[in-house]
């Protein structure tokens, strides 16, 4: 059975009206497998997103989908008064079994989303307005979920942003050298070891727990094709308890540099200060009303730490033989690591200036 035939069989398990016309791989995600399926409906062709959840990463799909169902419903309620509200929050399509996911005969878990038309994601930022929009979108996302009713969300990936544990995993990978690659990554390993003193800073700061996205890459925000406005945050797999600064730090990592995540031209992997300023203004404009003084004090630092943490994760996976992130070429995880570490260096050079900017906005 071809992949398209498999997707065709799965889509029949969801409450999707219309005749299935075809499906093709969609997006650039590293973890799940995603298809865009087209249907002939009464009003014309319509699109749906179908996703097969990576069970090696998300080992408890019922808990994952419970989180996503609660969060998407709460966000839909929060935007219900907005114009174009059906485009401003993700909508799960129910399965015919009465749940919001389907498990096929091979044990694969699937879900379906309505397709948000006239909007796209982008893998790298190209303008200050885009940086502003992504900051505003994730700030609003955190603010809207600040009053999510109990119970506490499931921790889908425990210690997801626990930098010391990520660093310990790197140290183990270096010792094991399972793929025989440590010699090829000697400069990157030395770079990481030299920055071990910073890894506990956020954990030791006694910051409040928030409901956070935990994967605030620039390409997890849909921008309207006509206006450029951020209209919807996507990829809710890692929404769970966390620190607001985990989210902001990852925004700095992905929305303040013109480089792609696996950039080979490292001269491009720099923090562009005008993009950082736009990001901060967008984020504080929407999240500033609930952040504590201490959270604000760590905003600039969080960009350095989360960028470093992600570089550590890419390096760990490279040393382990590319077992977690999808790779499309030899050495791609090492390229990803190098781009992150180059960005860390750029942030270090500008960190004091970044701090001054944050304080000036507070005033």
Buried (B, 14 or more C-beta within 10 A) or exposed (E): EEEBEBBBEBBEBBEBEBEBEEBEEBBBBBBBBBBBBBBEEEEEEBBBBBBBBBBEBBEBBEBBBBBBBBBBBBBBEBBEEEEEEBBBBBBBBBBEEEBBBBBEEEEBBBBBBBBBEEBEBBEBBEEBBBBBBBBBBBBBBBBBBEEBEEEEBBBBBEEBBBBBBBBBBBBEBBEEEEBEBBEBBEEBBEBBEEBEEBBBBBBEBEBEEBBBBBBBBBBBBBBBEEEEBBBBBBBBBBBBBBBBBBBBBBBBBBBBBEBBBBBEEBEBBBBBBEBBBBBBBBBBBBBBEBBEEEBBBBBBBBBBBBBBBBBBBBBBBBBBEBEBBBBEEEBBBBBBBBBBBBBBBBBEEBBEEBBEBBEEBEE
